[in-house]
Amino acid sequence: FKEINNIHNFKFILVYSFCGAFVFGLLLICTCSYIRRIPKLKQMFLSEKKGIFGVLYKASVIGTKLHIPVSLTCIFMSIYILVLS
């Protein structure tokens, strides 16, 4: 995996690596499923089912219907990033 070290020696995972894209997808799914629970935000962001808002809608459906596998994957990825990488 490609990593960048900044001045303070923190490691950042790049988005275009597989691990970074996977983390980005998980965060998108978790955020959209959280937005789905708030009525005003659901009206604003998740009412369209086409285009970019359609992607957000589909991510919220995935996060809502598959909440157990998504949460287990989030736990696994956090352990992987903190301990193994």
C-alpha positions, 0 to 999 in steps of 0.5 A: 500500500502507498502511504504518505508521511507528513511533517508530524509522522502521521500515516495517511492512506491514499484514496486511489489505493485499494485500502483507501478506496475501501475505507472511503466506500465504508465511510460513504455507506455509514454516513448515508445510512446515518443521514437516512435516519434524520427526516430533514436530511433524508428529504434533502439528500436521499429523495432522488434515485438518479444521478449522484444523489441516487448513489447516496440513496443506494449507499443508504439502502446498503447500510440500512439493510446490511447493517451487521456485515457493514459494521463488522467490516468497519471493525475489521478495517479499523483493526487492520489500519491501526494494527497491521498497516 
